[in-house]
């Protein structure tokens, strides 16, 4: 194992106080970071995309696991610390300065990749839904291992009928398999956030045939956009939706949170034909 200075020393050396505006909360516990890097399985010689590496805590854990890491960081203050890490692992770390929301991962890799990241809280959900979107499936990413606020993580894995169940659960589960791999106490971060966190691990699953991803997005957007209303009201603006409910034998007096992922897929399937 390549000897590296403690992360706290790196942060102090470069004056890297966490930026609230950028949604930063740093992890310094290297044993915890090693456990996170191990969640996807063996990363030896695997390509990994990391978003928001900050001072490079998770980055060094990924590099020590044998990964070839491409890190996207928009905080210029962190670049010197990441450059030092790149020198310690020659040819294994590429750092891109920029906004991950504006970078298409498929332009960065010639082969499938894993995504492993302690996502900034303010962009985490947008990045996640972006990686899950699009008609092409399976995706070029092999797995997603992502730190979220625990509340968001619970929404991703929620089942129909639960308070946490909503559009995010449907989009995450209809052709992928998400699970909560680890919960992380707020005290593990510097500065400690106000909420608990959890690491989600997602692997692609089989995509149901004959279903338009865009149509499923439209159906869930309409249904959960007015989730306290009956489906006959929330879906009336979507052409053909009420007829699809009748075709499938789904009571239009039900509310969105009572429908399973399979129900939403079936509705989108009828509307995709």
C-alpha angles and dihedrals in degrees: 000000000000110000113240132176117260112275092241089059090051091051092047093046093054097035093239105169108174113261115230090196090060094045092244125168115163127219116211101171103105094192089056091047090051090053091052092049089053096056096087091052124240112003096179107145090349123138113243131187116209123187121203100004093174109184090354106258097141089033093063090048090053092047091049087052088060099256127146102228132205108190125192114204127171097184104091091197089071097053097086091052090049090047089057089051090050089054090053091053104037114209094359103091127057117182121201119192110217151074112304090210088065098045121087107215092210088067091059102053138052091196138035115291142196122232115220118170148145089224120215105253094233096060104023099103094044092053092046096052089045092056090049096049133087133068097259109097142209090040123228091247114089098205143347119225106181138169114224138164104279091243090058092045090054090051090054094055098033122131127224114281096028123115091243094052116111147114094315091058093051094048091047097045108037094082105003138057115234126184136171103250099180141358118221123203117232090238090069090072133076109245096021110237119227091247139054120255137215137193116235121202118199130185125184117256132189114299114230109248122248096021124124112220090211091052091051089051090052093048094049092043091055096041098048095034085077099022096160091058127082117262092249087065102037095045100039092097093057109085112242095004098114091047088050090055090053092047090052095043093242112151109241089211090070123098126238096252091061094060119092124229088256090055092055091046090052092051092049089047092056091047092047094062 
